[in-house]
């Protein structure tokens, strides 16, 4: 076949102990894999993966089940069951079957019913108290009908240790079942139907540890000394862009820089303490994470909240084949898939110090007791997270997806020099993704800042309901497991998408000579996407009669309203041209040489909606609501050879990609902002299997990859907004504006050196990011109760005078590598079999390594991912006559925990970094009986 494809049979998967999609990188060159930060994953081929984060984004590498593309799936959480083969096609696809794919296709083919009776049962015991079982039975019912059933289950204790709760988390509790039927009533008609169900209910961790090189903030800004700790915190971005491999990366963010903590420690005055000092729920200038040092063990964390993970996936498929003539076959494939996902975990994976004061020990200015209900005994009770004396933060990612798919193909098998395959397909996909972040400081602000009650003593709170006509913020009273989804005391990103896509495609095959063939493929695709944007509403409120909130900038006090639909449509013509030659060479048994030119396409989409702020209350820089589709022109040459009387198979490939508008995401203003970059990619690949005797085999693959972002491309690096430019300083804004900004250093100096003092400077510095009608502005054209331009003697509009509206200077990306694109990957495996009468004993070892790469486009030291390797061993004793197989294996022999990918969190949570690693060392013994 003149295409770059790695086909792995069931035997090949078992011998290499590849038990799921995440392990395919060990068998395929230039492939990387990692879980993603939210509900999906990134399977990357030749540097092309899914780095866009959006409910509307399409996968760059299509994942298919028996030729059906599945936009959302659990094929990488679940383990392989009764698999016939797995194919990994590299390069743009779309003229043979399925959807467009710019990176490639991973296609898993299950075993279908046969007309022979067969069965197997497998049991496995291993470390982490692993218990696994699989079974299959195939039953023919007459000469024309057969059924096949299989199931698998895995139970395993947690890989990670939570030192705070003294629990083991990141366990596995998986169950898969598949039922299929085959019917062949005539020689011309064949049909099969498949139902596969997968579910998981355990404490799997969606992400790994969260790292941070603490940013204490500056002690000097120009000529101005930063005296007050809370001012220093305001000039801190939380975490610095240090290497993830330094000891310093195992700290915690400067919590004093967080907007909610700064507000609660400066603007929510409860009264006075016993010493006559103003008292706040969180002490003025404190950092709740001060002194926190994490374990260097990536599999150890410290959190008060253990993760919760639930997933359920069903795929229904009906395949029909009808021989219209002896040379024409019509294929029909109908599929329906539904996928539900729920994952919740501690946002930070470490706990803070005790953070709150005892609000019962508050006094009026004359010493009269003035207790508040906010934190009695230093405990705040959050409606979702419960009581605690610490900062609590939990996130929740959930997704509900439905997909219909229909494809028809007509394929010829004629004796002449021309054959063809033509088809058409239609996909209808509906999805709702919700991402929540809960934090007890959010609820505290909603209750005691916006919904405050001052009557009858100390500071209290009143519900935001129909009895309160003035502006307030609705607090969801329900526990985390029963939220109503209407609260404004938590962050919610609600993303609803409806994708409809149809395409016609085909290939023609011309035998120009007996050993020279020309393949031409063409595809026309029309994608339509309708996104219903629901703005986030964290800490936004309004009056009961619908009057927009004068203090918060919100339009509603509860619930999530929809903005007008965003309708997008693209039409794309793609295809491929391939010339392959099968010469008769003296030094090979079989040789195929080919050259191909192809064009690929992947649709664009929408960025999640941000806060819908009233621009008359809070200045807010607009961001793009959409991102562009991707296109790639790919050239590939390759050769596939069989040599030494079949003892050696050797494939070599070289490729070059001209890529336009590769989609990459980063968190901006609490949403995933997807940007587009042009790039070029080229590389080499080698795959070999050498079996000189019946006993011994050595196999391996090698991939070399060079990616380069095009000249002139740029992006704002949230970890380094000034790009070293003199005269600019990074600042934390007002709480409603999530992202950091940069402002002229001279203005920061003037504020710090002014006689108005550090208390007012706290508000004035925030106003350099964005003006607020309630908390001040330097823009005389923006109405505010605090005209700082008059106080400090200068005017400033950050949205027009600062680079990119104050977001920062663009980093020059010219020549940088694409993320998750190691310059080389390699795997070598060897096995030897001893034939001992009825028993065969096989010993196998595999070694995999990938080179250094980067997890973001900026390619800084912070972005660097060190190269890593992995060793696996197995031994198998088999008696084919009795149908007995005894296996033992060790995966990740040296128990390595490399950082395989990372994700930068939002500015307002300190720019912390979630990292991902491998499973630990696993060893087990497995017994299989076949019938």
C-alpha positions in Angstrom: 0.0 0.0 0.0 1.6 3.3 -1.1 1.0 5.1 2.2 2.7 5.5 5.6 0.8 3.0 7.7 1.7 0.9 10.7 -0.6 -2.1 11.1 -0.5 -4.0 14.4 -2.2 -7.3 14.6 -3.7 -8.7 17.8 -0.5 -10.8 18.3 1.7 -7.8 17.7 -0.2 -5.8 20.3 0.0 -8.5 22.9 3.6 -9.3 22.4 4.5 -5.6 22.9 2.0 -5.3 25.8 0.2 -2.5 24.1 -3.1 -2.5 25.8 -4.6 0.9 24.9 -4.3 3.8 22.5 -1.9 5.7 24.8 0.8 3.1 24.3 0.8 3.1 20.5 3.6 5.6 20.5 6.0 2.7 21.3 5.2 1.1 18.0 4.9 4.0 15.5 7.6 6.5 14.6 7.1 10.2 15.1 4.1 9.7 17.4 3.5 11.3 20.9 0.6 11.0 23.3 -0.6 12.8 26.4 -3.8 13.4 28.2 -5.1 16.9 27.8 -6.1 19.2 30.6 -9.8 18.9 30.3 -11.8 16.0 28.8 -9.7 14.8 25.9 -6.2 13.9 24.8 -3.5 14.9 22.3 -2.4 12.1 20.0 0.2 13.7 17.7 1.6 12.4 14.5 4.6 14.1 12.9 4.1 17.1 15.1 0.4 17.5 14.2 -2.0 16.9 17.1 -5.0 18.5 18.8 -3.6 21.5 20.6 -6.8 23.5 20.2 -9.0 23.5 23.3 -12.6 24.1 22.2 -15.9 22.1 22.2 -16.0 23.0 18.5 -12.5 21.8 17.5 -12.0 18.8 15.4 -9.3 16.2 16.0 -6.2 16.5 13.8 -5.7 12.8 14.2 -9.0 11.1 13.5 -9.8 8.2 15.8 -12.0 5.6 14.2 -13.8 2.5 15.4 -14.0 0.0 12.5 -13.7 2.8 10.0 -16.2 5.1 11.8 -14.7 8.4 12.9 -15.6 9.3 16.5 -15.2 12.9 17.4 -15.5 12.1 21.1 -14.5 8.7 22.4 -12.9 6.7 25.2 -10.6 4.6 23.0 -7.7 6.0 25.0 -9.1 5.4 28.5 -10.3 1.9 27.8 -8.2 -1.1 27.2 -8.2 -3.1 24.0 -10.6 -6.0 23.9 -10.8 -8.8 21.3 -9.0 -6.6 18.7 -8.3 -7.8 15.2 -5.8 -5.1 14.4 -5.0 -1.4 14.9 -3.9 0.7 12.0 -2.1 4.1 12.3 -2.0 6.0 9.1 0.4 9.0 9.0 -0.3 12.1 6.9 -3.4 13.8 5.6 -6.4 11.4 5.0 -9.9 11.7 3.7 -10.2 10.2 0.1 -10.7 6.6 1.2 -13.2 6.8 4.1 -14.2 8.8 7.1 -13.6 12.5 7.8 -10.8 14.8 6.9 -7.7 14.5 9.0 -4.5 16.6 8.7 -2.3 14.5 11.0 -3.5 10.9 10.3 -5.9 8.2 11.5 -5.9 5.7 14.3 -8.3 2.9 13.3 -9.2 0.1 15.7 -10.8 -3.0 14.1 -12.6 -5.4 16.5 -12.8 -9.1 15.8 -16.1 -9.8 14.1 -18.2 -13.0 14.4 -16.9 -16.0 12.5 -18.6 -19.3 11.5 -16.3 -21.3 13.7 -17.0 -21.9 17.4 -14.3 -20.3 19.6 -13.8 -18.7 23.0 -11.2 -17.5 25.4 -11.0 -16.5 29.1 -8.2 -14.5 30.6 -7.4 -13.6 34.2 -4.6 -11.4 35.6 -3.2 -10.4 39.0 -0.6 -7.7 39.5 0.7 -5.0 41.7 -1.5 -2.2 42.9 -3.9 -5.0 43.8 -4.6 -5.3 40.0 -7.4 -7.7 39.0 -8.2 -7.9 35.3 -10.3 -10.3 33.3 -11.4 -10.7 29.7 -13.5 -13.3 28.0 -15.0 -13.9 24.5 -17.3 -16.4 23.0 -18.2 -16.8 19.3 -21.2 -18.9 18.4 -22.3 -19.8 14.8 -26.0 -20.3 14.5 -26.3 -22.2 11.3 -24.3 -21.5 8.1 -25.4 -17.9 7.6 -25.6 -16.3 11.1 -23.1 -15.9 14.0 -22.8 -13.9 17.2 -19.8 -12.9 19.3 -19.7 -11.5 22.8 -16.7 -10.2 24.8 -16.2 -8.3 28.0 -13.3 -6.9 30.0 -12.9 -5.5 33.4 -10.0 -3.9 35.3 -9.7 -3.0 39.0 -6.6 -1.4 40.3 -5.6 0.6 43.3 -4.4 4.2 43.0 -1.1 5.0 41.4 -0.8 8.3 43.4 -0.5 9.0 47.1 -2.5 11.9 48.7 -0.4 12.7 51.8 -3.0 15.1 53.2 -5.9 12.6 53.3 -3.5 9.6 53.5 -5.3 8.0 50.5 -4.2 6.4 47.3 -5.9 8.0 44.2 -5.7 7.7 40.5 -7.0 4.1 40.5 -8.9 2.2 37.8 -12.3 0.6 37.7 -13.1 -0.1 34.0 -15.7 -2.3 32.3 -16.1 -2.9 28.6 -18.5 -5.2 26.8 -19.1 -5.8 23.1 -21.8 -7.7 21.3 -21.7 -8.3 17.5 -23.7 -10.3 15.0 -22.9 -11.4 11.4 -25.4 -12.4 8.8 -24.6 -13.7 5.3 -27.8 -15.0 3.8 -26.5 -15.1 0.2 -23.1 -15.0 -1.5 -23.7 -11.4 -2.5 -25.0 -9.9 0.7 -23.1 -9.5 4.0 -24.1 -7.6 7.2 -22.8 -7.2 10.7 -23.9 -5.2 13.7 -21.8 -4.1 16.7 -22.6 -2.6 20.1 -19.8 -1.6 22.4 -20.2 -0.2 25.8 -17.5 1.2 28.1 -17.8 2.7 31.5 -15.4 3.9 34.2 -16.2 4.9 37.8 -13.1 5.6 39.9 -10.7 8.1 41.3 -8.6 8.6 38.1 -6.7 11.9 38.1 -7.5 13.9 35.0 -4.2 15.7 35.3 -1.0 15.2 37.2 0.8 17.4 39.7 0.6 21.2 39.6 4.0 22.9 39.6 5.0 26.5 40.3 8.2 28.5 40.7 7.0 31.1 43.2 7.0 34.7 42.2 7.4 36.8 45.4 6.9 40.0 43.5 9.5 42.9 43.2 10.8 44.9 46.1 11.7 47.8 43.8 10.1 49.4 40.7 12.4 51.9 39.2 13.0 54.5 41.9 10.1 53.3 44.0 10.5 50.9 46.9 7.7 48.4 47.2 7.2 48.5 51.0 3.9 46.8 51.7 3.6 43.0 51.2 0.1 43.4 49.5 1.6 45.8 47.0 4.4 43.4 46.3 1.8 40.7 45.8 -0.1 42.9 43.3 3.1 43.1 41.2 3.5 39.3 41.3 2.1 37.1 38.6 2.0 34.1 41.0 4.5 31.8 39.3 7.7 32.6 37.4 8.6 30.9 34.1 11.3 28.7 35.6 12.3 25.2 34.4 9.9 22.5 35.4 12.9 20.4 36.4 14.3 22.8 39.0 13.7 22.2 42.7 12.1 25.6 42.8 9.3 24.4 40.5 7.9 22.4 43.4 6.7 25.4 45.3 3.3 27.0 45.3 2.0 30.3 43.8 2.1 33.6 45.6 -1.5 33.4 46.8 -1.4 37.0 47.8 -1.4 37.9 44.1 -4.8 36.2 43.6 -7.6 38.8 43.0 -10.1 37.2 45.4 -7.5 37.0 48.2 -6.4 40.6 47.6 -10.0 41.8 47.8 -10.8 39.8 50.9 -7.6 41.1 52.6 -8.1 44.8 51.6 -11.7 45.6 50.9 -13.9 43.4 53.2 -13.4 45.1 56.5 -15.1 43.3 59.4 -14.2 45.8 62.1 -11.2 45.9 64.5 -9.2 43.2 66.2 -8.3 43.3 70.0 -5.4 45.5 69.2 -7.5 48.1 67.4 -6.2 47.2 63.9 -8.6 46.8 60.9 -9.5 43.2 60.5 -10.2 41.3 57.3 -11.3 37.7 56.6 -7.8 37.0 55.3 -5.1 39.0 57.1 -3.8 42.0 55.2 -0.8 41.2 53.0 -0.8 37.5 53.8 0.0 34.7 51.3 -2.0 31.5 52.2 0.5 29.4 50.3 3.7 30.9 51.9 6.2 28.3 52.7 4.4 25.4 50.9 7.0 23.0 49.3 5.7 20.0 47.4 7.2 16.6 47.2 9.5 16.0 44.2 7.6 12.8 43.6 5.2 13.4 40.7 3.0 10.7 42.1 2.5 12.3 45.5 0.2 15.2 46.1 -1.4 16.9 49.1 -5.1 17.8 48.8 -8.2 17.6 50.9 -10.3 16.5 47.9 -9.8 13.2 46.2 -10.6 13.1 42.4 -13.8 11.7 41.0 -13.8 10.3 37.5 -16.8 8.8 35.6 -17.1 8.1 31.9 -19.7 6.2 29.8 -19.5 5.5 26.1 -21.7 3.5 23.7 -21.1 2.9 20.0 -23.7 1.2 17.8 -22.7 0.3 14.3 -24.4 -1.5 11.3 -22.3 -2.5 8.3 -23.8 -3.7 5.0 -22.1 -5.0 1.9 -23.8 -5.9 -1.3 -22.2 -7.2 -4.4 -24.1 -5.4 -7.2 -22.1 -7.3 -9.8 -19.1 -9.5 -9.8 -16.9 -6.4 -9.9 -18.9 -3.8 -8.0 -19.6 -3.8 -4.2 -21.7 -1.3 -2.3 -20.8 -0.6 1.3 -23.0 1.1 3.9 -22.0 2.1 7.4 -24.4 3.5 9.9 -23.2 4.5 13.4 -24.5 6.2 16.5 -22.3 7.1 19.4 -22.9 8.7 22.8 -20.3 9.8 25.3 -20.8 11.1 28.8 -17.9 12.3 30.9 -17.5 13.7 34.5 -14.2 14.4 36.2 -13.5 16.5 39.3 -10.4 17.1 41.2 -8.6 19.5 43.5 -7.6 22.5 41.3 -4.1 22.8 42.8 -3.2 19.4 44.2 -1.8 21.0 47.3 -3.3 22.6 50.4 -2.9 26.1 51.7 -2.0 27.1 55.2 -4.9 28.0 57.5 -6.1 31.3 55.9 -9.0 32.8 57.8 -9.3 34.8 61.0 -11.7 34.0 63.8 -14.6 36.4 62.9 -16.1 36.0 66.4 -13.2 38.1 67.8 -14.2 41.3 66.0 -14.9 44.6 67.7 -16.3 48.0 66.9 -14.1 51.1 67.1 -15.2 51.6 70.8 -14.4 48.0 71.7 -18.0 46.7 71.5 -18.0 43.1 70.3 -19.0 42.9 66.7 -18.9 39.3 65.7 -19.4 38.3 62.1 -20.8 35.0 60.7 -18.2 34.9 57.9 -15.5 32.7 59.5 -16.4 31.7 63.1 -13.5 29.9 64.7 -11.5 30.6 61.5 -13.8 28.3 59.5 -15.7 29.3 56.3 -18.4 27.0 55.1 -18.7 27.0 51.4 -22.0 25.7 50.0 -20.3 23.4 47.5 -16.9 22.6 49.2 -18.0 22.6 52.8 -16.3 23.9 55.9 -12.5 24.6 56.0 -9.9 26.9 57.6 -7.9 26.8 54.3 -8.3 28.0 50.7 -10.2 25.3 48.8 -10.5 25.0 45.1 -12.0 22.2 43.0 -12.6 22.0 39.3 -15.2 19.9 37.4 -15.1 19.0 33.7 -18.1 17.3 32.2 -19.2 16.6 28.7 -22.3 15.2 27.0 -21.9 14.2 23.3 -24.1 12.5 20.6 -23.0 11.6 17.1 -24.8 10.1 14.0 -22.7 9.0 11.1 -23.7 7.5 7.7 -21.3 6.5 4.9 -21.8 4.9 1.5 -19.0 3.6 -0.7 -18.9 1.9 -4.1 -15.8 0.0 -4.9 -14.7 -1.8 -8.0 -12.6 -5.0 -8.5 -12.2 -5.2 -12.3 -9.6 -7.1 -14.3 -8.6 -4.2 -16.4 -6.2 -1.4 -15.8 -8.5 0.9 -13.9 -10.4 0.6 -10.6 -12.1 3.0 -8.3 -13.6 3.7 -5.0 -16.2 6.5 -4.5 -18.2 7.4 -1.5 -20.2 10.0 0.5 -20.8 10.5 4.2 -22.7 12.7 6.6 -22.0 13.4 10.2 -24.2 15.1 12.8 -22.5 15.8 16.1 -24.0 17.6 19.2 -21.9 18.4 22.3 -22.2 20.3 25.5 -19.0 20.8 27.5 -19.1 22.4 30.9 -16.0 23.4 32.9 -16.5 24.6 36.5 -14.0 26.0 39.0 -15.2 26.3 42.6 -13.3 28.3 45.2 -14.4 29.1 48.7 -13.0 32.7 48.3 -15.5 33.1 45.4 -18.4 32.2 47.6 -17.1 34.3 50.4 -16.9 37.4 48.2 -20.4 36.8 46.8 -21.9 36.4 50.2 -20.0 39.0 52.3 -19.0 41.6 49.7 -21.8 41.7 47.2 -24.6 40.2 49.3 -23.5 41.8 52.6 -25.9 42.5 55.4 -24.9 45.1 58.0 -28.0 45.2 60.1 -28.1 44.0 63.7 -24.4 43.7 64.5 -21.4 42.3 62.6 -21.1 41.8 58.9 -23.5 39.1 57.7 -25.0 38.0 54.4 -28.5 37.7 52.9 -29.7 35.5 50.1 -29.8 36.9 46.6 -33.5 36.2 45.9 -36.7 37.9 45.1 -36.7 39.6 48.4 -33.6 41.6 47.5 -34.3 44.2 44.8 -30.8 45.7 44.6 -27.8 44.3 42.9 -26.6 41.0 44.3 -24.8 37.8 43.2 -26.7 34.5 43.3 -25.0 31.8 45.4 -25.9 28.2 44.6 -26.8 26.6 47.9 -26.4 23.0 46.8 -23.4 20.7 47.5 -21.0 20.0 44.7 -22.6 16.7 43.7 -26.0 18.4 43.3 -25.3 21.9 41.9 -28.0 23.5 39.9 -25.6 25.1 37.5 -27.1 28.6 38.0 -24.6 30.0 40.6 -22.5 33.0 40.1 -20.3 32.1 43.0 -18.3 29.7 40.8 -16.8 29.8 37.3 -18.7 28.0 34.6 -17.7 27.8 31.0 -20.7 26.4 29.1 -20.0 25.3 25.5 -22.8 24.1 23.2 -21.9 23.0 19.7 -23.7 21.4 16.8 -21.6 20.2 13.9 -22.9 18.9 10.6 -20.6 17.8 7.9 -21.0 16.0 4.6 -18.5 15.0 2.0 -18.1 13.2 -1.3 -14.8 11.5 -2.1 -13.2 9.0 -4.3 -10.0 7.5 -5.6 -9.1 6.1 -9.0 -6.4 3.6 -9.7 -4.6 3.4 -13.0 -2.2 0.6 -13.8 0.0 2.5 -16.3 2.2 -0.5 -16.7 2.6 -3.9 -15.0 4.7 -2.3 -12.3 3.6 1.3 -12.3 0.4 2.6 -10.8 -1.2 6.1 -10.5 -3.6 6.8 -7.7 -5.7 10.0 -7.8 -8.0 11.0 -4.9 -10.4 13.9 -4.5 -12.7 15.0 -1.7 -15.2 17.8 -1.3 -16.2 18.7 2.2 -18.7 21.1 3.6 -18.6 21.7 7.4 -21.2 23.7 9.3 -20.9 24.5 12.9 -23.3 26.4 15.1 -22.0 27.4 18.5 -24.3 28.8 21.2 -22.1 30.9 23.4 -23.0 31.2 27.1 -20.8 33.8 28.8 -19.3 33.0 32.2 -20.8 34.9 35.1 -18.3 34.6 38.0 -19.2 37.2 40.6 -21.5 39.1 38.3 -24.8 40.4 39.5 -27.7 42.7 38.7 -30.8 44.2 40.2 -34.0 42.2 40.5 -35.7 44.2 37.8 -32.9 43.4 35.3 -31.0 46.6 35.6 -27.3 45.8 35.0 -25.1 45.7 38.0 -23.4 49.0 38.8 -20.8 47.4 40.9 -20.1 44.0 39.3 -20.7 44.9 35.6 -23.1 42.0 35.2 -26.4 41.8 33.3 -28.1 39.0 35.4 -27.8 37.9 39.0 -28.3 34.2 38.4 -28.3 31.7 35.6 -26.5 31.7 32.2 -28.0 33.3 29.2 -27.1 32.6 25.6 -25.7 35.1 23.2 -26.7 34.9 19.5 -25.5 31.7 17.8 -22.2 31.8 15.9 -22.7 30.1 12.6 -19.6 29.0 10.7 -19.3 27.2 7.3 -16.3 26.0 5.3 -16.0 24.3 2.0 -12.7 22.5 1.2 -11.4 20.5 -1.8 -8.7 18.1 -0.8 -7.1 15.1 -2.4 -4.0 13.2 -3.2 -1.9 12.1 -6.1 0.3 9.0 -5.8 2.7 7.2 -8.1 3.9 3.8 -7.0 6.4 1.5 -8.7 7.0 -2.2 -7.9 10.3 -2.9 -9.7 11.8 -6.4 -9.8 15.2 -5.9 -8.1 17.9 -8.5 -7.7 18.6 -7.6 -4.0 15.0 -7.6 -2.7 12.1 -10.1 -2.7 9.5 -7.4 -3.0 9.9 -3.6 -3.4 7.4 -0.8 -3.5 8.6 2.8 -4.2 6.1 5.6 -4.1 5.8 9.4 -4.2 2.7 11.2 -3.1 1.3 14.8 -3.0 -1.7 15.4 -0.8 -3.7 18.2 0.7 -5.5 18.0 4.0 -8.0 20.2 5.9 -9.4 20.5 9.4 -12.3 22.8 10.3 -12.0 25.9 12.5 -14.2 26.7 15.4 -15.2 29.1 18.2 -13.3 30.2 21.3 -15.3 29.8 24.5 -17.2 33.0 25.6 -15.7 35.1 28.3 -17.4 37.2 30.9 -20.1 39.4 29.4 -19.1 42.6 31.2 -20.9 45.9 31.0 -18.2 48.1 29.3 -19.6 51.1 31.2 -18.7 49.4 34.5 -15.4 47.6 33.7 -13.2 48.2 30.7 -12.5 44.9 28.9 -10.4 44.2 25.9 -12.3 42.2 23.2 -10.8 38.9 22.0 -11.5 37.0 18.8 -14.5 34.7 19.1 -13.4 32.3 16.3 -10.3 30.6 14.9 -9.5 29.5 11.4 -9.4 26.1 9.8 -6.1 24.3 9.1 -4.7 23.3 5.7 -1.7 21.2 4.9 0.1 20.4 1.6 2.1 17.3 2.1 4.8 15.6 0.0 6.0 12.1 0.8 8.3 9.6 -0.7 8.8 6.1 0.6 9.9 2.6 -0.1 8.7 -0.7 1.4 10.9 -3.7 1.0 11.0 -7.4 1.8 14.6 -8.9 1.7 16.6 -11.9 2.6 13.9 -14.4 1.6 11.3 -12.7 3.8 13.6 -12.5 6.9 13.7 -8.7 6.7 11.0 -6.1 6.2 12.3 -2.6 5.8 10.3 0.6 5.2 11.7 4.1 4.9 9.9 7.4 4.4 10.7 11.0 3.9 8.1 13.8 4.1 7.6 17.5 3.9 4.6 19.5 5.1 3.6 23.1 4.3 1.2 23.9 7.1 -1.2 26.8 7.3 -3.0 28.0 10.4 -2.1 25.3 12.9 -4.4 25.7 15.9 -2.9 26.2 19.3 -4.6 27.2 22.5 -3.6 29.0 25.7 -5.7 30.3 28.6 -6.5 34.0 28.3 -9.2 35.7 30.4 -10.2 32.3 31.9 -11.0 30.8 28.4 -9.1 28.8 25.9 -8.0 31.3 23.3 -7.1 29.4 20.1 -4.6 31.0 17.7 -3.4 30.0 14.3 0.2 29.7 13.1 1.8 28.7 9.8 4.7 26.2 9.9 6.8 23.8 7.9 7.5 20.2 8.9 9.9 17.6 7.5 11.2 14.3 8.7 12.3 10.8 8.1 10.9 7.4 9.3 12.2 3.9 9.4 10.5 0.7 10.4 12.1 -2.7 10.3 11.4 -6.3 11.3 14.2 -8.8 11.1 13.6 -12.5 11.8 16.7 -14.5 10.7 15.5 -17.7 12.3 12.2 -19.1 13.6 13.4 -18.4 17.1 14.7 -14.9 17.0 13.1 -11.6 16.0 14.2 -8.0 16.3 12.0 -5.1 15.3 12.1 -1.3 15.7 11.3 2.1 14.4 12.9 5.5 14.2 11.5 8.9 13.5 13.3 12.1 12.8 11.3 15.3 12.9 12.0 19.0 12.3 9.2 21.5 12.8 9.5 25.2 12.2 7.0 28.0 12.8 6.9 30.4 10.0 8.7 33.8 10.0 6.7 36.7 11.2 4.4 34.6 13.5 3.9 36.0 17.0 1.9 35.5 20.1 1.6 37.0 23.6 3.4 34.8 26.1 1.3 35.0 29.3 4.4 33.9 31.3 6.5 36.8 30.0 4.2 39.6 28.8 6.9 42.3 28.7 9.4 40.2 26.6 12.2 41.9 28.5 11.1 45.4 27.1 12.4 48.2 29.3 9.9 50.6 30.7 7.0 48.1 31.3 5.8 46.3 34.4 3.4 43.3 34.8 0.4 44.1 37.0 -2.5 42.3 38.5 -5.9 43.9 37.6 -9.2 44.3 39.3 -10.9 41.1 40.3 -13.4 41.1 37.4 -10.6 41.2 34.8 -8.9 37.8 34.9 -5.7 38.3 32.9 -2.6 40.2 33.9 -1.5 43.3 32.0 1.5 45.4 31.4 1.7 49.2 32.1 4.4 51.8 31.8 6.9 51.5 34.7 7.0 55.3 35.1 3.3 55.3 36.0 3.7 52.5 38.5 6.6 54.5 40.1 4.5 57.7 40.3 1.7 55.8 42.1 4.1 54.1 44.5 5.9 57.4 45.3 2.8 59.4 45.7 1.6 60.8 49.1 -1.7 59.0 48.8 -0.2 55.9 50.4 -0.2 52.2 49.6 -3.9 51.6 50.4 -5.1 53.8 47.4 -2.2 52.5 45.3 -3.8 49.1 45.5 -6.7 50.4 43.5 -4.8 52.7 41.3 -2.4 50.0 40.1 -5.3 47.8 39.1 -6.7 50.8 37.1 -3.6 50.7 35.0 -4.9 47.4 33.6 -8.6 48.4 33.2 -10.8 51.1 34.5 -13.7 50.4 36.8 -16.7 52.7 37.5 -16.5 51.7 41.1 -12.8 51.3 41.7 -11.2 53.9 39.6 -9.7 54.9 36.2 -6.9 57.0 34.7 -9.1 57.7 31.6 -11.1 60.9 31.9 -13.5 59.6 29.2 -14.5 56.7 31.4 -16.9 57.6 34.2 -15.8 56.4 37.6 -16.2 57.3 41.3 -12.4 57.4 41.6 -10.8 59.7 39.0 -7.2 58.7 39.5 -6.1 60.8 36.6 -6.9 63.8 38.8 -5.3 62.4 41.9 -2.0 61.3 40.4 -1.6 63.9 37.6 -1.5 61.8 34.5 -4.0 60.3 32.0 -3.8 56.8 30.6 -6.0 54.5 28.6 -4.6 51.0 28.6 -6.8 49.8 25.8 -5.4 52.3 23.4 -2.0 53.3 24.7 -0.5 50.0 25.8 0.7 47.3 23.3 -2.1 45.0 22.4 -4.5 46.8 24.7 -2.3 46.1 27.7 -2.0 42.3 27.1 1.7 42.6 26.4 4.3 42.4 23.7 4.1 39.6 21.2 6.9 37.0 21.4 8.5 36.3 18.0 7.9 32.7 17.2 9.9 32.7 13.9 11.8 29.4 13.7 10.4 27.9 16.9 9.3 24.3 17.1 5.7 23.2 17.2 4.7 21.8 20.6 5.0 18.1 21.4 7.3 17.6 18.4 10.5 15.8 19.7 13.2 15.8 17.1 13.4 12.0 17.3 11.6 9.0 18.6 13.0 5.4 18.6 11.9 2.0 19.7 13.7 -1.3 19.5 12.3 -4.7 20.6 13.8 -8.2 20.5 12.3 -11.6 21.3 13.5 -15.1 21.4 11.4 -18.3 21.4 12.5 -21.7 22.7 10.4 -24.6 21.2 10.1 -27.3 23.9 7.8 -30.0 22.7 4.2 -28.8 23.1 5.4 -25.7 24.9 6.8 -22.5 23.4 8.7 -20.1 25.7 9.1 -16.5 24.5 11.1 -13.8 26.1 10.7 -10.2 24.9 12.1 -6.8 25.7 11.3 -3.3 24.4 13.1 0.0 24.7 11.5 3.3 23.7 12.9 6.8 23.8 11.9 10.2 22.6 14.0 13.3 22.4 13.5 16.7 23.9 10.5 18.9 23.0 8.5 21.9 24.1 4.9 22.0 25.4 4.2 25.5 24.1 5.1 27.4 21.0 7.4 29.9 22.8 10.2 27.4 23.3 11.5 28.9 26.4 13.3 27.1 29.2 10.0 26.9 31.0 8.4 25.1 28.0 11.2 22.5 27.7 10.2 18.8 28.1 13.3 16.6 28.7 13.6 13.5 26.6 12.5 10.3 28.3 12.7 6.6 27.9 10.7 3.5 28.8 11.7 -0.2 29.2 9.2 -3.1 29.1 9.8 -6.9 29.6 7.6 -9.9 29.1 7.7 -13.7 29.1 5.1 -16.0 27.6 4.7 -19.8 28.0 2.2 -21.2 25.5 0.8 -24.7 24.8 -1.2 -24.3 21.5 -2.4 -27.9 21.7 -4.1 -27.3 25.1 -4.9 -23.6 24.4 -3.0 -22.4 27.4 -1.0 -19.2 27.7 0.8 -18.1 30.8 2.3 -14.6 30.6 4.2 -12.3 33.0 5.2 -8.8 32.2 6.8 -5.7 33.7 6.0 -2.2 32.2 8.1 0.8 33.0 10.8 -1.4 34.5 12.7 1.4 36.1 9.5 3.1 37.5 10.3 6.4 35.7 8.0 9.4 36.0 9.0 11.8 33.2 7.0 14.9 32.4 5.4 14.0 29.1 3.4 17.2 28.7 2.2 20.3 30.6 -0.5 22.9 30.6 -0.3 26.5 31.8 -3.3 27.6 33.9 -4.9 31.1 33.9 -3.4 34.3 35.2 -5.9 34.7 38.0 -4.8 31.4 39.5 -1.2 32.3 39.4 0.0 30.8 36.1 0.6 27.4 37.6 1.5 24.4 35.5 -0.3 21.1 35.3 2.0 18.3 34.3 1.4 14.8 33.0 3.4 11.7 33.5 3.5 7.9 32.8 1.9 5.1 34.7 4.3 3.7 37.3 6.0 0.3 37.1 3.3 -2.3 36.6 3.9 -6.1 36.8 1.4 -8.9 36.5 0.9 -12.5 35.7 -1.8 -13.5 33.2 -3.4 -16.8 32.4 -5.4 -17.4 29.2 -7.4 -20.4 28.1 -8.6 -20.6 24.5 -11.3 -23.0 23.3 
